[in-house]
Amino acid sequence: MPRKAKTTKYKMKTHKATAKRFRATGSGKLLRTKGGKSHLRRNTSERTKAQFTEMIPVEGKGYQKRVKRLAPYIEKNH
């Protein structure tokens, strides 16, 4: 009788919206995109629109903890 491969009972599900909005650097810092990039940008200056492309680090331990809870595999996959 062949032995069954050992499996875990369950996997944690990733919150997909969180996984799309955040990414982790090599050192483990969380980066986030800025809001306001999609529409109603006609009256925004070029300098401001250029600043929307930058990703900025997530400040605050509470926010970092929440993102890691919602997307537990973000360090391994991104």
N, CA, C and O atoms as a CHARMM CRD file, in Angstrom:
* protein
*
  312
    1    1 MET  N      0.84300  -1.18100   0.00000 PROA 1      0.00000
    2    1 MET  CA     0.00000   0.00000   0.00000 PROA 1      0.00000
    3    1 MET  C      0.88900   1.24600   0.00000 PROA 1      0.00000
    4    1 MET  O      1.69400   1.42000   0.91500 PROA 1      0.00000
    5    2 PRO  N      0.75900   2.13600  -1.02900 PROA 2      0.00000
    6    2 PRO  CA     1.61800   3.33000  -1.09500 PROA 2      0.00000
    7    2 PRO  C      1.22700   4.35000  -0.02500 PROA 2      0.00000
    8    2 PRO  O      0.06000   4.48300   0.34200 PROA 2      0.00000
    9    3 ARG  N      2.23400   5.05600   0.45600 PROA 3      0.00000
   10    3 ARG  CA     1.99100   6.08500   1.46600 PROA 3      0.00000
   11    3 ARG  C      1.47700   7.36100   0.81800 PROA 3      0.00000
   12    3 ARG  O      1.90500   7.72700  -0.27700 PROA 3      0.00000
   13    4 LYS  N      0.56900   8.02800   1.49000 PROA 4      0.00000
   14    4 LYS  CA     0.04500   9.30200   0.99100 PROA 4      0.00000
   15    4 LYS  C      1.04100  10.41600   1.29500 PROA 4      0.00000
   16    4 LYS  O      1.74700  10.38100   2.30300 PROA 4      0.00000
   17    5 ALA  N      1.08300  11.38700   0.41600 PROA 5      0.00000
   18    5 ALA  CA     1.92500  12.55100   0.67100 PROA 5      0.00000
   19    5 ALA  C      1.30500  13.37200   1.79600 PROA 5      0.00000
   20    5 ALA  O      0.08500  13.51000   1.88500 PROA 5      0.00000
   21    6 LYS  N      2.15800  13.90600   2.64100 PROA 6      0.00000
   22    6 LYS  CA     1.67800  14.69500   3.76600 PROA 6      0.00000
   23    6 LYS  C      1.19200  16.05400   3.26900 PROA 6      0.00000
   24    6 LYS  O      1.93900  16.78100   2.61400 PROA 6      0.00000
   25    7 THR  N     -0.04200  16.39400   3.57300 PROA 7      0.00000
   26    7 THR  CA    -0.60700  17.67100   3.15200 PROA 7      0.00000
   27    7 THR  C     -1.09900  18.43100   4.37100 PROA 7      0.00000
   28    7 THR  O     -1.37800  17.85800   5.42500 PROA 7      0.00000
   29    8 THR  N     -1.19400  19.73900   4.19100 PROA 8      0.00000
   30    8 THR  CA    -1.74500  20.56200   5.27000 PROA 8      0.00000
   31    8 THR  C     -3.26900  20.57200   5.14700 PROA 8      0.00000
   32    8 THR  O     -3.82900  20.24700   4.10100 PROA 8      0.00000
   33    9 LYS  N     -3.91100  20.94900   6.22700 PROA 9      0.00000
   34    9 LYS  CA    -5.37700  20.93600   6.22100 PROA 9      0.00000
   35    9 LYS  C     -5.95700  22.04300   5.35700 PROA 9      0.00000
   36    9 LYS  O     -6.95500  21.83500   4.66800 PROA 9      0.00000
   37   10 TYR  N     -5.34600  23.20900   5.38800 PROA 10     0.00000
   38   10 TYR  CA    -5.92600  24.32700   4.65400 PROA 10     0.00000
   39   10 TYR  C     -4.81500  25.30200   4.27600 PROA 10     0.00000
   40   10 TYR  O     -3.71400  25.27600   4.82500 PROA 10     0.00000
   41   11 LYS  N     -5.14500  26.14700   3.33000 PROA 11     0.00000
   42   11 LYS  CA    -4.26400  27.23900   2.94700 PROA 11     0.00000
   43   11 LYS  C     -4.95400  28.54400   3.30800 PROA 11     0.00000
   44   11 LYS  O     -6.18100  28.63600   3.30000 PROA 11     0.00000
   45   12 MET  N     -4.15000  29.54800   3.62300 PROA 12     0.00000
   46   12 MET  CA    -4.72500  30.86000   3.87500 PROA 12     0.00000
   47   12 MET  C     -5.01800  31.51900   2.53800 PROA 12     0.00000
   48   12 MET  O     -4.21000  31.44100   1.61300 PROA 12     0.00000
   49   13 LYS  N     -6.16100  32.16100   2.43300 PROA 13     0.00000
   50   13 LYS  CA    -6.52500  32.81200   1.18000 PROA 13     0.00000
   51   13 LYS  C     -5.98000  34.23900   1.16300 PROA 13     0.00000
   52   13 LYS  O     -6.03300  34.95900   2.16000 PROA 13     0.00000
   53   14 THR  N     -5.46300  34.61700   0.01700 PROA 14     0.00000
   54   14 THR  CA    -4.94200  35.96400  -0.18000 PROA 14     0.00000
   55   14 THR  C     -6.07200  36.89200  -0.60600 PROA 14     0.00000
   56   14 THR  O     -6.88000  36.55200  -1.46900 PROA 14     0.00000
   57   15 HSD  N     -6.11600  38.05800   0.00800 PROA 15     0.00000
   58   15 HSD  CA    -7.06000  39.09700  -0.40300 PROA 15     0.00000
   59   15 HSD  C     -6.48200  39.74900  -1.65300 PROA 15     0.00000
   60   15 HSD  O     -5.49400  40.48000  -1.58400 PROA 15     0.00000
   61   16 LYS  N     -7.11300  39.47300  -2.80200 PROA 16     0.00000
   62   16 LYS  CA    -6.51500  39.81400  -4.09400 PROA 16     0.00000
   63   16 LYS  C     -6.35300  41.32000  -4.29700 PROA 16     0.00000
   64   16 LYS  O     -5.37000  41.75200  -4.90000 PROA 16     0.00000
   65   17 ALA  N     -7.28600  42.11800  -3.81100 PROA 17     0.00000
   66   17 ALA  CA    -7.16100  43.57000  -3.97200 PROA 17     0.00000
   67   17 ALA  C     -5.93800  44.08900  -3.22800 PROA 17     0.00000
   68   17 ALA  O     -5.24600  44.98600  -3.71000 PROA 17     0.00000
   69   18 THR  N     -5.67200  43.52400  -2.05200 PROA 18     0.00000
   70   18 THR  CA    -4.49100  43.91900  -1.28600 PROA 18     0.00000
   71   18 THR  C     -3.22500  43.50300  -2.00100 PROA 18     0.00000
   72   18 THR  O     -2.26400  44.27000  -2.05300 PROA 18     0.00000
   73   19 ALA  N     -3.20500  42.29700  -2.55500 PROA 19     0.00000
   74   19 ALA  CA    -2.01500  41.79900  -3.24300 PROA 19     0.00000
   75   19 ALA  C     -1.69100  42.64400  -4.47500 PROA 19     0.00000
   76   19 ALA  O     -0.52400  42.77000  -4.84800 PROA 19     0.00000
   77   20 LYS  N     -2.70600  43.22100  -5.10500 PROA 20     0.00000
   78   20 LYS  CA    -2.47200  44.04800  -6.28700 PROA 20     0.00000
   79   20 LYS  C     -1.98200  45.44400  -5.92400 PROA 20     0.00000
   80   20 LYS  O     -1.28300  46.07600  -6.71600 PROA 20     0.00000
   81   21 ARG  N     -2.33700  45.93300  -4.74300 PROA 21     0.00000
   82   21 ARG  CA    -2.00300  47.30700  -4.36300 PROA 21     0.00000
   83   21 ARG  C     -0.66200  47.43600  -3.66600 PROA 21     0.00000
   84   21 ARG  O     -0.07300  48.51700  -3.65600 PROA 21     0.00000
   85   22 PHE  N     -0.17300  46.36000  -3.08600 PROA 22     0.00000
   86   22 PHE  CA     1.05400  46.43000  -2.29300 PROA 22     0.00000
   87   22 PHE  C      2.09600  45.48800  -2.87200 PROA 22     0.00000
   88   22 PHE  O      1.77600  44.51200  -3.55200 PROA 22     0.00000
   89   23 ARG  N      3.37200  45.81300  -2.57900 PROA 23     0.00000
   90   23 ARG  CA     4.43700  44.89000  -2.94500 PROA 23     0.00000
   91   23 ARG  C      5.55700  45.04500  -1.93900 PROA 23     0.00000
   92   23 ARG  O      5.71000  46.09600  -1.31700 PROA 23     0.00000
   93   24 ALA  N      6.34000  43.98600  -1.78300 PROA 24     0.00000
   94   24 ALA  CA     7.40400  43.98300  -0.79200 PROA 24     0.00000
   95   24 ALA  C      8.75200  44.12200  -1.48900 PROA 24     0.00000
   96   24 ALA  O      8.96300  43.57900  -2.57300 PROA 24     0.00000
   97   25 THR  N      9.65700  44.85600  -0.85300 PROA 25     0.00000
   98   25 THR  CA    11.00900  44.99400  -1.38300 PROA 25     0.00000
   99   25 THR  C     11.83900  43.80100  -0.94400 PROA 25     0.00000
  100   25 THR  O     11.35700  42.94600  -0.20100 PROA 25     0.00000
  101   26 GLY  N     13.06800  43.73800  -1.39200 PROA 26     0.00000
  102   26 GLY  CA    13.95600  42.65800  -1.00800 PROA 26     0.00000
  103   26 GLY  C     14.26100  42.66100   0.47900 PROA 26     0.00000
  104   26 GLY  O     14.47500  41.60400   1.07400 PROA 26     0.00000
  105   27 SER  N     14.28300  43.84500   1.08400 PROA 27     0.00000
  106   27 SER  CA    14.56900  43.93000   2.51900 PROA 27     0.00000
  107   27 SER  C     13.32600  43.72000   3.37200 PROA 27     0.00000
  108   27 SER  O     13.41200  43.70800   4.60000 PROA 27     0.00000
  109   28 GLY  N     12.15800  43.55300   2.72400 PROA 28     0.00000
  110   28 GLY  CA    10.94300  43.26300   3.47700 PROA 28     0.00000
  111   28 GLY  C     10.04200  44.45300   3.72400 PROA 28     0.00000
  112   28 GLY  O      9.00000  44.30600   4.36300 PROA 28     0.00000
  113   29 LYS  N     10.41100  45.63900   3.23500 PROA 29     0.00000
  114   29 LYS  CA     9.54000  46.80100   3.40500 PROA 29     0.00000
  115   29 LYS  C      8.33900  46.68100   2.47900 PROA 29     0.00000
  116   29 LYS  O      8.44000  46.13200   1.38300 PROA 29     0.00000
  117   30 LEU  N      7.20800  47.19800   2.92900 PROA 30     0.00000
  118   30 LEU  CA     5.99800  47.20900   2.10100 PROA 30     0.00000
  119   30 LEU  C      5.90000  48.53600   1.36800 PROA 30     0.00000
  120   30 LEU  O      6.08100  49.59900   1.96200 PROA 30     0.00000
  121   31 LEU  N      5.61300  48.46600   0.07200 PROA 31     0.00000
  122   31 LEU  CA     5.41000  49.66300  -0.72500 PROA 31     0.00000
  123   31 LEU  C      3.96500  49.70300  -1.19300 PROA 31     0.00000
  124   31 LEU  O      3.34600  48.66600  -1.42900 PROA 31     0.00000
  125   32 ARG  N      3.43600  50.91300  -1.32300 PROA 32     0.00000
  126   32 ARG  CA     2.07300  51.05800  -1.79200 PROA 32     0.00000
  127   32 ARG  C      2.03100  52.08400  -2.91600 PROA 32     0.00000
  128   32 ARG  O      2.90500  52.94300  -3.02500 PROA 32     0.00000
  129   33 THR  N      0.99500  51.97800  -3.75500 PROA 33     0.00000
  130   33 THR  CA     0.79000  52.96500  -4.79900 PROA 33     0.00000
  131   33 THR  C     -0.05900  54.10300  -4.24200 PROA 33     0.00000
  132   33 THR  O     -0.69500  53.96300  -3.19800 PROA 33     0.00000
  133   34 LYS  N     -0.06000  55.19800  -4.93200 PROA 34     0.00000
  134   34 LYS  CA    -0.86200  56.33300  -4.51300 PROA 34     0.00000
  135   34 LYS  C     -2.22900  56.27500  -5.16900 PROA 34     0.00000
  136   34 LYS  O     -2.38300  55.72700  -6.26100 PROA 34     0.00000
  137   35 GLY  N     -3.20900  56.83600  -4.50600 PROA 35     0.00000
  138   35 GLY  CA    -4.54500  56.90000  -5.07400 PROA 35     0.00000
  139   35 GLY  C     -4.68200  58.10500  -5.98900 PROA 35     0.00000
  140   35 GLY  O     -3.81600  58.98100  -6.00700 PROA 35     0.00000
  141   36 GLY  N     -5.76800  58.14900  -6.74600 PROA 36     0.00000
  142   36 GLY  CA    -6.05300  59.29400  -7.59500 PROA 36     0.00000
  143   36 GLY  C     -5.39400  59.24700  -8.94700 PROA 36     0.00000
  144   36 GLY  O     -5.19700  60.29000  -9.57000 PROA 36     0.00000
  145   37 LYS  N     -5.04500  58.05400  -9.42600 PROA 37     0.00000
  146   37 LYS  CA    -4.32800  57.95500 -10.69200 PROA 37     0.00000
  147   37 LYS  C     -5.23700  57.69000 -11.88700 PROA 37     0.00000
  148   37 LYS  O     -4.80000  57.82400 -13.03000 PROA 37     0.00000
  149   38 SER  N     -6.48700  57.31900 -11.64600 PROA 38     0.00000
  150   38 SER  CA    -7.26700  56.77200 -12.75100 PROA 38     0.00000
  151   38 SER  C     -8.06300  57.80700 -13.55000 PROA 38     0.00000
  152   38 SER  O     -7.95300  57.83400 -14.77600 PROA 38     0.00000
  153   39 HSD  N     -8.84400  58.64300 -12.90900 PROA 39     0.00000
  154   39 HSD  CA    -9.68100  59.56300 -13.67200 PROA 39     0.00000
  155   39 HSD  C     -9.75400  60.91300 -12.96100 PROA 39     0.00000
  156   39 HSD  O     -9.27600  61.06800 -11.83700 PROA 39     0.00000
  157   40 LEU  N    -10.36400  61.88600 -13.64300 PROA 40     0.00000
  158   40 LEU  CA   -10.45700  63.27700 -13.16000 PROA 40     0.00000
  159   40 LEU  C     -9.07400  63.89800 -12.98900 PROA 40     0.00000
  160   40 LEU  O     -8.81500  64.60400 -12.01500 PROA 40     0.00000
  161   41 ARG  N     -8.19600  63.62900 -13.94000 PROA 41     0.00000
  162   41 ARG  CA    -6.83200  64.14000 -13.83800 PROA 41     0.00000
  163   41 ARG  C     -6.55800  65.26000 -14.82700 PROA 41     0.00000
  164   41 ARG  O     -5.41700  65.70700 -14.94900 PROA 41     0.00000
  165   42 ARG  N     -7.56900  65.71800 -15.52800 PROA 42     0.00000
  166   42 ARG  CA    -7.33600  66.69900 -16.57400 PROA 42     0.00000
  167   42 ARG  C     -6.82300  68.02400 -16.01100 PROA 42     0.00000
  168   42 ARG  O     -5.99600  68.69400 -16.62900 PROA 42     0.00000
  169   43 ASN  N     -7.32100  68.39100 -14.83700 PROA 43     0.00000
  170   43 ASN  CA    -6.93100  69.67400 -14.25200 PROA 43     0.00000
  171   43 ASN  C     -5.72200  69.55400 -13.32800 PROA 43     0.00000
  172   43 ASN  O     -5.33800  70.52600 -12.67800 PROA 43     0.00000
  173   44 THR  N     -5.13100  68.38000 -13.26800 PROA 44     0.00000
  174   44 THR  CA    -3.97200  68.16600 -12.39600 PROA 44     0.00000
  175   44 THR  C     -2.69900  68.54300 -13.14400 PROA 44     0.00000
  176   44 THR  O     -2.57700  68.28800 -14.34200 PROA 44     0.00000
  177   45 SER  N     -1.75300  69.14800 -12.43700 PROA 45     0.00000
  178   45 SER  CA    -0.51800  69.57800 -13.08600 PROA 45     0.00000
  179   45 SER  C      0.32800  68.36500 -13.47200 PROA 45     0.00000
  180   45 SER  O      0.18400  67.28100 -12.90800 PROA 45     0.00000
  181   46 GLU  N      1.20900  68.57500 -14.44000 PROA 46     0.00000
  182   46 GLU  CA     2.07600  67.49200 -14.92600 PROA 46     0.00000
  183   46 GLU  C      2.99100  66.98500 -13.81300 PROA 46     0.00000
  184   46 GLU  O      3.26400  65.78900 -13.71300 PROA 46     0.00000
  185   47 ARG  N      3.45800  67.91200 -12.98300 PROA 47     0.00000
  186   47 ARG  CA     4.35500  67.53000 -11.88400 PROA 47     0.00000
  187   47 ARG  C      3.63600  66.60400 -10.89900 PROA 47     0.00000
  188   47 ARG  O      4.20400  65.61000 -10.44600 PROA 47     0.00000
  189   48 THR  N      2.40900  66.92900 -10.57900 PROA 48     0.00000
  190   48 THR  CA     1.62400  66.09900  -9.66300 PROA 48     0.00000
  191   48 THR  C      1.34400  64.74100 -10.27400 PROA 48     0.00000
  192   48 THR  O      1.41600  63.72300  -9.58500 PROA 48     0.00000
  193   49 LYS  N      1.02000  64.71300 -11.58000 PROA 49     0.00000
  194   49 LYS  CA     0.74500  63.44200 -12.25000 PROA 49     0.00000
  195   49 LYS  C      1.98900  62.57100 -12.29700 PROA 49     0.00000
  196   49 LYS  O      1.89200  61.34800 -12.20900 PROA 49     0.00000
  197   50 ALA  N      3.14900  63.18300 -12.43400 PROA 50     0.00000
  198   50 ALA  CA     4.39600  62.42000 -12.45300 PROA 50     0.00000
  199   50 ALA  C      4.66700  61.80000 -11.08300 PROA 50     0.00000
  200   50 ALA  O      5.24000  60.71400 -10.99500 PROA 50     0.00000
  201   51 GLN  N      4.26000  62.48000 -10.02500 PROA 51     0.00000
  202   51 GLN  CA     4.48300  61.96100  -8.67400 PROA 51     0.00000
  203   51 GLN  C      3.58300  60.77500  -8.35200 PROA 51     0.00000
  204   51 GLN  O      3.86900  60.02100  -7.42200 PROA 51     0.00000
  205   52 PHE  N      2.49100  60.59800  -9.10900 PROA 52     0.00000
  206   52 PHE  CA     1.60200  59.46200  -8.87900 PROA 52     0.00000
  207   52 PHE  C      2.27100  58.13200  -9.20100 PROA 52     0.00000
  208   52 PHE  O      1.85500  57.09200  -8.69000 PROA 52     0.00000
  209   53 THR  N      3.30500  58.15300 -10.04500 PROA 53     0.00000
  210   53 THR  CA     3.93000  56.89600 -10.46400 PROA 53     0.00000
  211   53 THR  C      4.80600  56.29500  -9.36200 PROA 53     0.00000
  212   53 THR  O      5.06300  55.09100  -9.37100 PROA 53     0.00000
  213   54 GLU  N      5.26200  57.10800  -8.42400 PROA 54     0.00000
  214   54 GLU  CA     6.13900  56.62400  -7.36300 PROA 54     0.00000
  215   54 GLU  C      5.38400  55.71500  -6.40100 PROA 54     0.00000
  216   54 GLU  O      4.20700  55.93400  -6.11500 PROA 54     0.00000
  217   55 MET  N      6.07800  54.69500  -5.90700 PROA 55     0.00000
  218   55 MET  CA     5.53200  53.88100  -4.83100 PROA 55     0.00000
  219   55 MET  C      6.18100  54.36300  -3.54000 PROA 55     0.00000
  220   55 MET  O      7.38200  54.63300  -3.50100 PROA 55     0.00000
  221   56 ILE  N      5.38400  54.46800  -2.49500 PROA 56     0.00000
  222   56 ILE  CA     5.90100  54.98800  -1.23300 PROA 56     0.00000
  223   56 ILE  C      5.77300  53.91700  -0.15100 PROA 56     0.00000
  224   56 ILE  O      4.86500  53.08800  -0.20400 PROA 56     0.00000
  225   57 PRO  N      6.67900  53.93300   0.83000 PROA 57     0.00000
  226   57 PRO  CA     6.62700  52.90100   1.87800 PROA 57     0.00000
  227   57 PRO  C      5.41100  53.05900   2.77800 PROA 57     0.00000
  228   57 PRO  O      4.92100  54.16600   2.99900 PROA 57     0.00000
  229   58 VAL  N      4.93500  51.93700   3.28900 PROA 58     0.00000
  230   58 VAL  CA     3.79600  51.93200   4.20800 PROA 58     0.00000
  231   58 VAL  C      4.32100  52.30500   5.58900 PROA 58     0.00000
  232   58 VAL  O      5.21400  51.64600   6.12200 PROA 58     0.00000
  233   59 GLU  N      3.76400  53.35800   6.16000 PROA 59     0.00000
  234   59 GLU  CA     4.16900  53.80300   7.49900 PROA 59     0.00000
  235   59 GLU  C      3.17000  53.26700   8.51700 PROA 59     0.00000
  236   59 GLU  O      1.98200  53.14300   8.22000 PROA 59     0.00000
  237   60 GLY  N      3.63700  52.95800   9.68500 PROA 60     0.00000
  238   60 GLY  CA     2.75400  52.51700  10.76500 PROA 60     0.00000
  239   60 GLY  C      2.69000  51.00800  10.87600 PROA 60     0.00000
  240   60 GLY  O      2.40900  50.30900   9.90300 PROA 60     0.00000
  241   61 LYS  N      2.95200  50.51900  12.06700 PROA 61     0.00000
  242   61 LYS  CA     2.96400  49.07400  12.30500 PROA 61     0.00000
  243   61 LYS  C      1.58200  48.45400  12.12800 PROA 61     0.00000
  244   61 LYS  O      1.46900  47.31400  11.67900 PROA 61     0.00000
  245   62 GLY  N      0.53800  49.18900  12.47400 PROA 62     0.00000
  246   62 GLY  CA    -0.82200  48.66200  12.34700 PROA 62     0.00000
  247   62 GLY  C     -1.19300  48.37900  10.90200 PROA 62     0.00000
  248   62 GLY  O     -1.80400  47.35400  10.59900 PROA 62     0.00000
  249   63 TYR  N     -0.82200  49.29400  10.00700 PROA 63     0.00000
  250   63 TYR  CA    -1.11500  49.09600   8.58700 PROA 63     0.00000
  251   63 TYR  C     -0.31900  47.92100   8.03100 PROA 63     0.00000
  252   63 TYR  O     -0.84600  47.10600   7.27400 PROA 63     0.00000
  253   64 GLN  N      0.95600  47.84100   8.41400 PROA 64     0.00000
  254   64 GLN  CA     1.79800  46.74000   7.93000 PROA 64     0.00000
  255   64 GLN  C      1.24800  45.40200   8.39900 PROA 64     0.00000
  256   64 GLN  O      1.22600  44.43300   7.64000 PROA 64     0.00000
  257   65 LYS  N      0.80800  45.34900   9.63700 PROA 65     0.00000
  258   65 LYS  CA     0.25400  44.10900  10.18100 PROA 65     0.00000
  259   65 LYS  C     -1.01700  43.70500   9.44100 PROA 65     0.00000
  260   65 LYS  O     -1.23200  42.52500   9.16400 PROA 65     0.00000
  261   66 ARG  N     -1.85900  44.69100   9.12100 PROA 66     0.00000
  262   66 ARG  CA    -3.10700  44.40400   8.41300 PROA 66     0.00000
  263   66 ARG  C     -2.83400  43.89100   7.00400 PROA 66     0.00000
  264   66 ARG  O     -3.48100  42.94400   6.55600 PROA 66     0.00000
  265   67 VAL  N     -1.88600  44.50400   6.30400 PROA 67     0.00000
  266   67 VAL  CA    -1.56500  44.07100   4.93900 PROA 67     0.00000
  267   67 VAL  C     -0.99300  42.65300   4.96200 PROA 67     0.00000
  268   67 VAL  O     -1.33500  41.83500   4.10800 PROA 67     0.00000
  269   68 LYS  N     -0.13500  42.36100   5.92200 PROA 68     0.00000
  270   68 LYS  CA     0.45100  41.01400   5.99600 PROA 68     0.00000
  271   68 LYS  C     -0.59100  39.96100   6.36200 PROA 68     0.00000
  272   68 LYS  O     -0.46700  38.80000   5.97300 PROA 68     0.00000
  273   69 ARG  N     -1.60400  40.36300   7.10200 PROA 69     0.00000
  274   69 ARG  CA    -2.67600  39.42700   7.41700 PROA 69     0.00000
  275   69 ARG  C     -3.55400  39.16100   6.19600 PROA 69     0.00000
  276   69 ARG  O     -3.98500  38.02900   5.97300 PROA 69     0.00000
  277   70 LEU  N     -3.81800  40.20000   5.40900 PROA 70     0.00000
  278   70 LEU  CA    -4.66400  40.04800   4.22800 PROA 70     0.00000
  279   70 LEU  C     -3.94200  39.35200   3.08200 PROA 70     0.00000
  280   70 LEU  O     -4.55900  38.62200   2.30700 PROA 70     0.00000
  281   71 ALA  N     -2.63500  39.57800   2.97500 PROA 71     0.00000
  282   71 ALA  CA    -1.85100  38.95800   1.89800 PROA 71     0.00000
  283   71 ALA  C     -0.65200  38.25600   2.52900 PROA 71     0.00000
  284   71 ALA  O      0.45500  38.79500   2.51000 PROA 71     0.00000
  285   72 PRO  N     -0.85500  37.05600   3.09000 PROA 72     0.00000
  286   72 PRO  CA     0.20700  36.41300   3.86700 PROA 72     0.00000
  287   72 PRO  C      1.40800  35.96600   3.04900 PROA 72     0.00000
  288   72 PRO  O      2.49200  35.79400   3.60700 PROA 72     0.00000
  289   73 TYR  N      1.25100  35.77300   1.75000 PROA 73     0.00000
  290   73 TYR  CA     2.36400  35.27100   0.92900 PROA 73     0.00000
  291   73 TYR  C      3.02000  36.36000   0.10600 PROA 73     0.00000
  292   73 TYR  O      3.73800  36.06500  -0.85000 PROA 73     0.00000
  293   74 ILE  N      2.78400  37.62000   0.46100 PROA 74     0.00000
  294   74 ILE  CA     3.28400  38.72000  -0.36200 PROA 74     0.00000
  295   74 ILE  C      4.81600  38.78300  -0.35700 PROA 74     0.00000
  296   74 ILE  O      5.40700  39.18600  -1.35800 PROA 74     0.00000
  297   75 GLU  N      5.46600  38.40000   0.72900 PROA 75     0.00000
  298   75 GLU  CA     6.92600  38.43800   0.77700 PROA 75     0.00000
  299   75 GLU  C      7.53700  37.38400  -0.13800 PROA 75     0.00000
  300   75 GLU  O      8.58200  37.61100  -0.74700 PROA 75     0.00000
  301   76 LYS  N      6.88000  36.23000  -0.23100 PROA 76     0.00000
  302   76 LYS  CA     7.44100  35.12400  -0.98000 PROA 76     0.00000
  303   76 LYS  C      7.23200  35.27500  -2.48300 PROA 76     0.00000
  304   76 LYS  O      8.06700  34.83000  -3.27100 PROA 76     0.00000
  305   77 ASN  N      6.12100  35.90200  -2.88900 PROA 77     0.00000
  306   77 ASN  CA     5.75300  35.89600  -4.29800 PROA 77     0.00000
  307   77 ASN  C      6.13600  37.16500  -5.04000 PROA 77     0.00000
  308   77 ASN  O      6.25400  37.13400  -6.26500 PROA 77     0.00000
  309   78 HSD  N      6.33500  38.27900  -4.34600 PROA 78     0.00000
  310   78 HSD  CA     6.58900  39.52700  -5.07600 PROA 78     0.00000
  311   78 HSD  C      8.01000  39.98800  -4.88900 PROA 78     0.00000
  312   78 HSD  O      8.40100  41.02200  -5.43100 PROA 78     0.00000
